[in-house]
Amino acid sequence: MNKFKITAAALAGLLIPFATPAAAADLGNGLSVSGGATLVSDYRFRGISQTDKRAAVQGTFTLSHSSGFYATVWGSSIDDYVYNGADQEIDLIAGYKKSFGSTTVDGGVLYYYYPGSGGINSDFFEPYLSVAQAFGPITAKVTANYAPKQAALSIGAGKEDSFYLGGDLSAAIPKSPVSLSAHLGHTFGPSYLSIGKGYTDWSLGASVAVKNFTVGVQYVDTSKHNQFVIGTRDEAKAGIVGSVGVSF
């Protein structure tokens, strides 16, 4: 997630970029497990690089029940500027997903954990809700994430909250392994997650899936150009992100 160290005191389908589709293994009694690992050329959270525009290794594991309940652990390497020297982000997710014909509703809570952040306020939770509607090979989805007022979101004015609203379009090209995607989102500020004032992010992407392997490329951009620079890099500037993932 995007938690930059702006003061002394910064994730989709859920929120995870380039999530690799996983083939779930049946455990019986309605339970199944799935997982995956992905190498990305740049970990972007809502358009902002979490790795100083360098590569990241990511992994995920999900336990789900036929009733619709699920629990996920997702992790990524990050750069130490994200939060006070932490070099990894771990997301703990609990949710419920239910389909009604071609409509799917998915809601739950994300907990962002940053081990090694030096004991300062870095961890926070964020409830989310999404509604997806399929139109043949095309799916449209709207997602809302709201993080209530928490010390970890402060930019120096006490506890603050954050709201993110995103829209996604995805399409599977018939009789091919190719899928296309488009995203538009806005982070409302001010808070750590908006790097002060709110901003807009957008992306266009394509991926190819063959068996349990997925290769993807994505163009990512934001409205915060030249407004947030670490060293010689502008973490909010447009860029091309590539990914290679495997599911198991």
TORFIFI-372233 format. One line per field, with one value per residue (C-alpha): x, y, z. Coordinates in Angstrom, 3 decimals. Layout:
// TORFIFI-372233
X (X;...)
Y (Y;...)
Z (Z;...)
// end
This chain:
// TORFIFI-372233
X (0.000;1.012;2.362;5.206;7.154;5.901;6.238;8.469;5.922;2.016;-3.069;-8.269;-9.154;-9.001;-6.185;-3.391;-1.818;-1.162;-2.785;-2.232;-5.360;-4.990;-6.396;-7.906;-7.178;-10.173;-9.682;-13.144;-15.964;-16.358;-12.809;-10.226;-6.796;-5.012;-1.855;0.627;3.899;4.589;7.623;6.781;9.100;7.541;5.035;2.417;-0.252;-2.992;-0.550;2.335;5.512;6.298;9.702;11.369;10.424;12.351;11.317;9.359;8.629;5.059;3.184;-0.353;-2.254;-6.047;-8.267;-11.884;-15.182;-18.032;-20.281;-18.343;-16.087;-12.346;-9.091;-5.994;-2.399;-0.573;2.954;5.401;8.897;8.969;11.547;12.476;11.074;7.535;7.531;10.475;12.843;10.329;11.279;8.069;4.315;1.976;-1.758;-4.159;-7.582;-10.898;-13.963;-17.128;-17.933;-21.308;-22.565;-26.138;-26.335;-23.811;-23.379;-20.734;-20.574;-17.347;-16.709;-14.308;-11.477;-7.808;-5.129;-1.833;1.151;4.711;7.178;10.384;8.913;10.671;7.680;6.003;2.352;2.414;-0.303;-3.957;-7.150;-9.379;-12.835;-13.714;-16.745;-16.958;-19.738;-18.871;-21.198;-20.360;-21.546;-20.422;-16.597;-16.539;-16.720;-17.267;-16.457;-16.785;-14.777;-14.879;-12.262;-12.708;-10.103;-11.579;-9.614;-6.346;-3.032;-1.144;-2.955;-1.998;-0.037;0.472;-3.048;-4.050;-5.948;-7.248;-9.343;-9.101;-11.524;-10.691;-13.142;-12.151;-13.671;-12.362;-13.123;-11.718;-12.264;-11.188;-10.617;-12.653;-10.722;-7.423;-5.387;-5.319;-7.159;-7.343;-7.961;-8.539;-8.665;-9.600;-9.494;-9.390;-7.892;-9.616;-7.429;-5.832;-4.185;-1.044;-2.709;-3.300;0.172;-1.539;-4.130;-6.228;-5.205;-6.374;-4.705;-5.400;-3.961;-4.292;-3.068;-2.917;-2.041;-1.566;-2.407;-1.147;-2.015;-0.883;1.471;0.528;2.581;1.317;2.169;0.511;0.785;0.228;-0.160;-1.360;-2.253;0.660;3.490;6.580;4.936;6.565;10.196;12.449;16.088;16.119;12.852;9.293;7.267;3.979;5.114;3.818;5.520;5.320;5.007;5.652;4.832;5.395;3.311;2.587;-0.411;-0.589)
Y (0.000;3.584;4.873;7.265;8.801;12.368;13.375;12.178;9.751;5.460;-2.273;-4.660;-7.106;-6.959;-4.423;-6.563;-5.761;-8.613;-11.211;-14.607;-16.765;-19.830;-23.318;-24.157;-27.515;-29.205;-30.027;-31.454;-30.159;-27.185;-25.952;-25.234;-23.618;-21.699;-19.658;-18.077;-16.208;-13.236;-11.234;-7.641;-5.017;-2.382;-2.747;-0.024;0.606;2.874;4.166;4.904;2.827;1.017;-0.194;2.979;1.748;-1.490;-5.149;-6.888;-10.480;-11.201;-14.216;-15.080;-17.893;-18.190;-20.519;-20.388;-22.086;-22.982;-20.684;-17.708;-16.905;-16.663;-15.641;-14.492;-13.691;-11.606;-10.235;-8.161;-6.820;-3.014;-0.244;1.009;4.503;3.154;2.983;3.719;0.994;-1.833;-4.025;-6.003;-5.539;-8.280;-7.985;-10.068;-10.294;-11.762;-11.517;-12.942;-13.311;-14.250;-14.444;-13.742;-14.825;-12.662;-10.266;-10.832;-9.006;-9.141;-7.488;-7.765;-6.186;-5.686;-5.335;-3.848;-5.032;-3.684;-5.770;-3.962;-0.457;0.491;0.431;3.541;3.598;1.885;-0.788;-0.073;-1.758;-0.962;-2.434;-2.883;-3.655;-4.405;-5.213;-6.859;-7.397;-9.730;-8.995;-12.043;-11.901;-8.370;-7.639;-4.227;-3.720;-0.877;-1.038;1.169;1.057;3.075;3.205;4.738;7.337;5.793;7.163;5.367;7.500;10.822;13.488;15.446;16.527;13.631;10.524;10.676;8.486;7.590;6.710;5.103;4.587;2.571;1.236;-1.638;-3.153;-6.526;-8.562;-12.048;-12.304;-15.311;-18.395;-16.945;-16.826;-13.008;-10.697;-6.893;-4.560;-0.888;0.873;4.329;5.257;8.231;8.507;11.161;13.137;14.409;11.415;9.307;7.222;10.254;11.716;14.866;16.015;13.496;12.205;10.045;6.912;4.935;2.003;-0.117;-3.693;-6.996;-10.517;-13.976;-17.072;-20.528;-23.289;-21.978;-19.295;-15.677;-12.957;-9.380;-5.797;-2.631;1.118;2.997;6.737;9.239;12.910;13.537;13.982;15.739;16.146;13.315;12.457;10.179;10.608;10.852;8.989;10.277;7.461;8.852;9.258;7.108;3.790;0.360;-2.558;-6.141;-9.316;-13.076;-15.225;-18.843;-20.257;-23.448)
Z (0.000;-0.324;2.980;2.308;5.155;4.605;8.248;11.055;12.105;3.516;-2.053;-5.711;-7.716;-4.180;-4.281;-5.536;-8.906;-11.314;-9.061;-10.676;-11.085;-8.934;-9.412;-6.017;-4.413;-2.777;0.914;1.463;3.672;1.342;1.926;-0.762;-0.921;-3.638;-3.928;-6.238;-6.647;-8.895;-9.967;-10.939;-12.393;-10.097;-7.256;-7.732;-5.110;-6.448;-9.005;-6.611;-6.656;-3.411;-4.646;-5.996;-9.482;-8.992;-9.021;-6.266;-5.331;-4.223;-2.923;-1.897;-0.163;0.168;2.166;0.993;1.846;-0.478;1.576;0.203;3.163;2.539;4.210;2.324;3.190;0.596;0.795;-1.206;-0.912;-0.674;-0.479;2.987;2.279;2.349;6.107;8.331;7.136;6.680;3.714;3.346;3.351;4.544;3.905;5.997;4.366;5.521;3.326;1.848;-1.862;-3.335;-6.916;-7.984;-11.596;-13.463;-10.521;-7.834;-4.502;-2.495;0.869;3.768;5.709;4.844;7.522;6.342;8.379;8.039;10.049;10.894;10.859;14.084;16.413;14.975;13.914;10.518;10.534;9.805;8.624;5.651;4.939;1.256;-0.897;-4.610;-7.066;-10.391;-13.342;-16.219;-19.752;-21.666;-21.839;-20.352;-16.627;-15.038;-11.354;-8.853;-5.607;-2.513;0.269;3.442;6.197;9.383;11.339;12.545;13.770;10.970;8.372;9.938;8.082;11.292;12.224;14.476;13.361;9.788;7.516;3.825;1.039;-2.300;-5.172;-8.216;-11.404;-13.527;-16.903;-17.918;-21.039;-22.068;-25.802;-27.000;-28.106;-26.884;-23.636;-23.783;-21.371;-21.376;-18.446;-17.662;-14.300;-13.006;-9.319;-6.999;-3.517;-1.447;0.935;2.920;4.589;4.323;1.623;-0.577;0.038;1.281;-1.247;-3.147;-6.560;-9.463;-10.841;-13.996;-15.934;-19.067;-19.182;-21.019;-19.887;-21.342;-19.280;-20.231;-17.779;-14.393;-15.765;-16.434;-18.134;-18.017;-18.956;-17.688;-18.251;-14.973;-14.449;-11.829;-11.518;-9.109;-11.600;-10.270;-6.866;-4.970;-5.622;-3.560;-4.518;-8.307;-8.907;-9.153;-7.593;-8.975;-12.584;-15.438;-16.097;-17.689;-15.281;-16.310;-14.395;-14.500;-12.185;-11.362;-9.496;-7.464)
// end
